[in-house]
Amino acid sequence: MTNSNDSRPKSLLLMIAGAKGAVGSTVAAAVAAMQKNPDVILPSLITRNSFVYLGPPESITMAGWDAQSANLVDCIENHGVLTDNLLKPLQKNLEETPIFASPAQDLDLKGQVAHLTKDIQDFKKQHPHALPVMINLLPACTCCNLDTVKHVDDLYAGVNPVNFPDLAYVLAAIFSEIPVVNFSPNRLEIPVVVQTAVEHRIPISGRDGKTGQTYFKVVLASALKARSLYVDGWYSLNILGNADGKNLMDPDRAAGKVANKTELLDEILGYSVGERYQEPTHKVRIDYYPPRGDAKEAWDVVDFKGLFDLPMSLRLNMQGRDSILAAPMVLDLARWMAALKMAGCSGSVPELGFYFKKPIGENPPLSFQDQVHRLQMLEKECDYKCLKL
């Protein structure tokens, strides 16, 4: 790793795939709000006092892509995440946010990558001194096993981007030497993609942002394990009424999301929940419930055992706001990825497991305690490399 000769702090340019969705448009509103009144947003960012070699968080700008034809402000109104009194002061800034149309569906994967690469160059010309970061916020798609693919040309020949649109964005970003955050539940970190990122000296992080219920599941599971309390069963129910909830009613699209939310519990605890019954007793359900909109609700019932094998239980009811929880994580991750790129990191970044349901890379931290510790150590490593003369 070599440090930049230009020691001035850098601003960030977020390039968001799915920029008009509930999360993407909330990120746009947060970026606009920071430019007018940073104190409204900064308290929600855990990186607000980190990475002094980057520009301050309020210097972040945003661009992106979306398939929706409605303008960004109308999309925000339709999602119902922000009230009118919060949205109206930001309207002018939001109207100036450049959002391009997603590549045409009749383009093959190689054509879509070329299209997006040109868009990326246009965005970079508009912000020549900013550090760009690609954020994937596209909806869950059907599972696609591409582990045996050896070369990018084979991806071009074998993948229909209609079924896996995320792939075009991540390849265009890597070829443009832009770090990638995969906040979606879709498995982008296939071996050929990770190897391509290594070859282009680009860090890539993901998968599936850990915003609400799963975040607290990691905390509780880590606490139960630390006390040697045996988890006998765990039932999780989610109801949400936004586009994400509707999309997840397709079993094929929901499969990856449910797996991400389910597998981490056994990984944290070190045993299969339900092993006493010879079948899994960790259940995860996601139901689309339109009245909730973006204000999702989650219930957890945890059955556990203690001394003398006596049963106990815990109930957790969370009434959250999906995009309000996700947006600051996206902003934090963008700053992390810019710092990691400056520090010379490449390939998967397992140390960022704190942010994801299914952290990618080798030996990611699993328990809450380990995730926080690895995050702190990674920040020290970035600071050492980026501030080293």
N, C-alpha and C positions, 0 to 999 in steps of 0.2 A: 504494500500500500504506500502510495505517496500522497502527501497532502497537497492541496491546490496552492499554486503560487499566489492566488488572489485570496487574501485572508478576510476579505469583507464578508459579513454575514450574507447568506443567500435567502432569497424568497423561494416559496414553493408554488408549483403549478400542479393542481390535482386534475388528472384526466380520468373522468369517471365513465365507465360503461354502465348504462342504465341510469343516466343522470336525472331523468324526470320521474323516476320511481319514488316511492315514499321516502326511502332512506336517502337516495341521491339528492332529491329536491330539498330535504331537510339539511343536508350538508351544505347545499348552495345557500340556503337561508342563513346558516351559521357563519359561512364565509362572508356573506354580505353584512351580517350584524357585526362581525369583528372589525370590519373596515369602518363602521360608523361608531360603535361603542364596544370596544374589546372586553370591558368588564362584565358584559352580559354573558359572554361565552367562556372566557378564560378559566373561571373557577371549575368548569366541568372537564378541563383537559389535564390529565396527569403529567403531560410533558410540558406544561406551560413554563416551567422554570428549567427545563433541560435543553441541551444542545445549543449552547450559546453561539456556536459557529454557524448555525442556521439563522435565518431571519426570524424576528418575533412571530408568534402565531398569527397575529393580525395582518401579516404581509402575505398570507396565503391567497392565491387566486384559483379560479376553477374554470374548467372547460369540460366538454364531454360529448357523449352520443346517446341517442335514444330513438326508439322506433315510433314513439308517440308524436303525432303531428301538432297537438295542442302546445301552446307556448308554456314556458316554465312556470310563470305566475299562475296560470289557469290550472296547471297540474298540481301545484301546491294547494290551491283552493279545493280542488277535487279530492285530494288525499285527506284533507281535514285535520292535518297534524297541528298546524299553527292557526291561532285565532286571528281575526282581521286586524286587531290592534297591534299584533306582532308583525304581521305581514306587510301592511301598508307602508310603513317607513322604509322597507327594504325593496320596494317594488322597482324603483329606478335601477338599482344595482343589479337586481335579478334579471331585468330586461336586457341588460348589457352582457350577461353571461353567455358566452358562445356555446351553443349546443347544436351539434351536427346530426344529421340523420344517420341512423345505423346503415351499414352497407346493404345494398340490395340483396334480397334473398336468392336471386337467380345467379349471383356470383358464386363461383366455387371457393374453397378455402383459400387457395393461393391468391385469387382475385380480391377476396375480402381483406387479406393481410396487406396487399398492395394499396388498396383503397384507404385503409386505416393508417398505414405508414405515411401516406401523403397528408392525411388530416393531422397527424402528429407533427409533421414538419411545419404545417401552417400554424398550429398552436404554439410551437416553439419560436417561430418567427415573431409572433405577437408578444411573446414573453422571453426575449433572448437571454436574460440574465437569471431566469428562474430555474430551480431544480425540479424537473417533472417527475411525477409518480403516477403510475397507472393503478386505478382502483376498480376491481371487478365487483359490481353490484347487480349483475344480471340474475334473473330468477332461477330457481332450481330447474334442472333439465333431467332427462332420463339418464340413468347410469350408463357409462360407456367405458369398457375395459380396453385401454390402449397400451398396456404395460409391455407388450411384446414388440411394439413398433420401435424400430432402431434409428430411423432417419426422418428428418422433417419432410423430405420428399414423399415418404410413405404416408405421412399424415395428409399431405396434399392430395394424394391419390385415393386415400381410403376413408376420409372423414367428410361427412356432409355437414356444413356449418349450420344448416337449419336445425339439426338435432343437437349441436354443441357449439353455439355461437361464441361462447367465451374464448375458445381456442384461438380465434383470429385476433382478438384483442391482446392476449398474452404474448403471442408470437410477434405481433407488430411492435409491442412494447420492448420485448427483448432485443429484436433486431435494431431498434432505435436506441438501445442502451438505456432503457428506463426501468427502474425497479417496479415490481408488481406486488400488489396486495390482493389476494383472493378472499374477499369477504363472503363470497357465495358458498353454498354447500357443494358445488360442483368440483369434481376431482381434476384439477388442472395440473397437479404436480406429478404427471406421468414421467417416467425416466427420461424420455427423449427431450421433454420440455426443460426439466431440471438441468440436464447435461448441456443443453443449448444456453441456458442462463449462465452456467459456469463458464462456458466458452466465451460469452460476451461480458463476463465479469459483472453480472447483474444479480442482486439478491431478490428472492421471491418468498413471500410469506402467505400463510393461510392454514387451514381452510375452515370456513363457516364461522363468522363472527359470533362470539359467545356473549350475547347481550344481556339476557335476563335470567330466565329459569335455569338454564344450564350453568350460568355463572354461579348461582347460589347452590346448585347441586354439587359443583366441584368443591365449594367452600364447606358445605355440610358433610359431604362424603369424606373429605380430608379430616374434618374435626372428629367424625365418628371413628375413623381409622386410628387417629392419634390417641383416642381413649380406649382402643381395643373393644369397641362395641360392634357386634356382628350385625351387618345389614341382611335381614331376612327377605325383604321385599321393598320395592320402590315403585309407586304408581304415579305417573306424571300425565297431566292433561293440560293442553293448551287450547284456548279459543281465541281466534283473531279474525277480523273481518276485512282486512285490507287485501290488496292484490296478491300479496305473498300467501295469505291464508287460502285464497281461492285457487291459486296455482298448485298448492300442496294437496288439494283434494284429488289430484291425479296420483294414484298409487305409485306409478313409475317415477314421477317427479319427486314424490315424497320419500322414496326409499333411501336416498342418500342422506337427506336431512335426519330422518328417524335413526338411521344407523349411526350418524355422528353424535346424536344426542344419547344413544343407548350404550354404545361400546365404551365410552369413557368411564362409566361407573365401575365396570369390572377391572379396567386398567388401573384406576386409582386404588381400589380396595385390594387387588391382588387375588381375587377369587370370583367365581361366577355367582352372581346373585340368583338364588334359586337352586343352588347345587343340592340342597337337602331334599328338594322335591323332584329332582331329575328333569327339571324344565325351568326356563327363565322366569323369574318373578320380578324382573325390572320391565315395566310396561310404559310405553310412551305413546300418547295419542295426540294428534293435532286435528282440530275441527274448525272448519270455516263457519264463522258466526257473524253475518254482516252487521248487526247492531253495534258490535264492538269497534268496528273500523280499525284504526291503527292502535287503539288502546286495548291491547291484548290482556288476557287474564290467564293465570296459570295456577294450578293446584298440584301440590305434591303430598302424598301420603307415604311416610317412611316407617316401616316396621323393623325394629331392631331388637337385639337380645343382649342382656348383660349377665351379671353374676347369677349362678345357678340356672342359666339358660332361660331366665324369666323374660317374658315379652314386654316391650314398651313401644310407643309410637310417637310420631311427630307429625304435625300438620303445618303446611306452609301455603299461604294464599298470597299471590303477588298480582297486584293490579298495576301494570306497567304501561309505558308508551313505547312501542317498538322502535320507531325511528328516532325518538328523543334519546333513547338509550344507545342506539347504534351510531348516530352522527358524531359524537365526540370521540368514539373509538376510531372511526375512519380518519378523523383529523390527527389523532395521536399516531396512528399507524403510518400515515403519510410522512410525518416528521421522523418516525423511526426509520423508515425505508430510505429517506434522503440521507440521514446520518450514516446508515449502514453502507450506502453507496459511496459516500465520501470516505468512509473508513476502509474501503477496499474489499468489503464482504461480497460473496457471490454464492449462488445456489440457495438451497432451502435454509431457512432460519428457524430452527426448532426452539430457540430461546424465547420466541414471541408467543409461545403456547398460552400465556396468560390471556391472550385476546381471542383464542379460537377453540371451537369445540373439538376439532380434529387436527391438532398441530402437525405440520409436515416436517420432514427431516428425521435424522437419526437421533434416537434417545431424547425425545422431547420431554420436558418436565410435566408430570402428571398431577401431583397434588398441588393444592393452592399454595402451600408454603414453598415448595420447590419452584413453582412458576414465578412467584414474587422474587425469590432469591436470584433465579437465573436472569430475570429482567434487570435487576439491579446490577448484576455482574456485567451484563451486556452493555448497559449504559456506561459503566466505567471503562470498558474496553473501547467503545466508540470514542469516548472523550479522550482517552490516551492516544489513540491513533490520529484523531482529527486535530488535536491540539499540539501534537508532537512537532517540534520545529525541524 
